[in-house]
Amino acid sequence: AGELLGQRRASGHDAAGPAPHTSAAGPVPVQVGRHPSGHAAKVVPRITDFGLARDTSTNHNITRPGQVFGTPAYMSPEQALGRSEELDSRADIFALGVVLYEAATGRQPFVGESILNVLQAVVDQEPVRPTKINRRLHVDVETIILKALEKDRDRRYPTAQALADDIGRFLEGEPIEARPIT
């Protein structure tokens, strides 16, 4: 995961910045391109769309409270509970945490035999610590991932930039701001 996350700094691209092309028409979760250095072996992963879009500059909600929309394994707890009035950028931070977890461990943090089981896991279960699955993973990367996956949205990173900054600090060998979950 550190190598994967390292591409953000090495490429000079900001993973937290706006994607040039996004669409709510279908799944376009990751766009991969060549590293600017020209090395064929290196790629730059870019998360460009989670499949749903909403205009946050207005108070108009397309969904009603209690409705659930999205891919269950990537939903934040507030989204899984249908609390659309609580949705903000921190729900996206949770989804980014799922993507980081997958990159670090090779599996999703919340699984179940049915959609309902997955939604219940998102709401009620803590993910297996990434270092228990990937023992080579640095504890700071685990701490960053678990902060993004906090059940309480007030304990998650407040913005994608804050998450990207902590990843950047790790990659630069500086102390991260996230603290281990106890």
N, C-alpha and C positions, 0 to 999 in steps of 0.2 A: 504494500500500500504506500509506503514511503516513496518508492520509486515512481509509482503512478502519480502520487500527489506532487512529486518533485517536478514533474513536467510543467506545472503552473508557473513556478518561479523561473525555471530554466528557459522557458519559451518567451518570457516577458509578457505573457497574456494573463489577464486577471480573470480567474474562474468565476469571480463573483459579479463580474460586469454583465451588462445586458447581452443577450444572444442576438446576433443579427437577423436570424430568421426563426421565428417561433410560430407554432400553429396549434390550434385546439382541434384540428380536423382528425388527427390520428396520432398513434404513438411514434414519437421521434425522440426517444429518451437520451441517446448519446450520439454525437457526431464526432467522428475520429478523423484527424488529418495528419499530415506529415509534420514533423518537428521542423521549425525554421532553420535549424542547422543543416538540414538536408540529409541527415542520417536516416537511412531507410528503416533501421530497427527501432527508432523512437517514434512514438505517436503522441498526439496531444488530445486527450479525451475532453470533450466539451458536452456538458449537460445543457440541452437546448430547450426541452419542453417536458412537462409532466403530463401532458394530455388534456389539461383543463386550463381555462383562462378566465380571468375575471377583471373587470375594470375597477380598480381600488380607489379611483378618484371620485367616485359617486357612491351614494348610499343605496343604489339600486341593486337588490339581490335577485339573481335569477332563480336561485334555490330557496326553498322555504325551510325554516327550522325543522329538524327531524329528518330531512332528506339526506341520504348518503350518496355521494358521487365520487368516483375515483377508483384507483387500483388498490384493493384492500391492503396488500403488503407494504404499500408506500404511504398510507394514510396516517396522519397524526391521530393521537387519541381523541382530540376534540372533533376531528373530521369523522372518525369512525363512529362516534356517538351522535353524529348528525347535528352538532352544535354550530351551524353555519355562521351564527352571529359572533362566534369566537375566532373564526378563521382570519388569519393575517399571514404575514411573511414567515412567521415562526412555524407554520404548518409546512412550508417549503423547506425550512431548515431540517425538520424531522425527515422529510423525504430524502434530502441530501445525506442525512445520517444513514438512512437505509442503503443508499448507493455506496457510501464509504464503507459501511459494514460489509456489503457484498464484495467490494474490491479487496478488502483486507482478509476476509475469511472464506470467500468462495460460496457463501450461502446467505440466505435472507435471515434477518433477525427474528422475524415473526412468521411462523408457519402453522398450518392446520390442515385438516382433511377436508374442510369446507370453507366457503367464504365467511360464514358466521364464526367458525373457529379461529380464522385468521384475525377477524375484527376483534374478537374477544382477547386474543393474545396481544394485539396492539394496545388495547386498553388496560389489561390486567397483568400481563407478564413482563418481566424484565428479560432482555435478551441475554443469551449466554455471553459472558465476557469474551471479546474477540481474542484475547491472549490465551484463552483456554482452547480455542480452535486453531489459532496460528501462533505457536509459541515463539516464533521469531519476531513477532510484531512488537514494536517499541511501546512501552506503557503510555507514553505521551500520545501516540496515535490512538490507542484505545480510549484514553481520557477524552480526546477531541470527539471521537465517534460517539461515545456514551453521552457527552454533553449535548450533542445534536439530537440524540434519541431520548432525551428526558421526557417523561410522561407529562410533567408540569411545564407548560409552554413558557412560563416566566423563568424557568431555570435553563432553557435552551439559549443558544446564541441568539441575540436580538435581530441580527441581520446576516445575510450571506457574506457581507464584507467582514464582519467580526469573525465568522468562521474561517474565511480565507486568510485573514490576518493571523489567526492562531496557527493555521497550517503553515503559513509563511514563517512564523517564528520557529516552529519545529524544524523546518527545512534549513533555516539559517543557524540552527544550533542554539537558539535563544530559548529562555524559559517560556513555556506557554502560559496563557492566562487561565485556562480551564483547570480546575482542581479535580483530583480523582474522586469518583463517587464512592461513598462509604456505605 
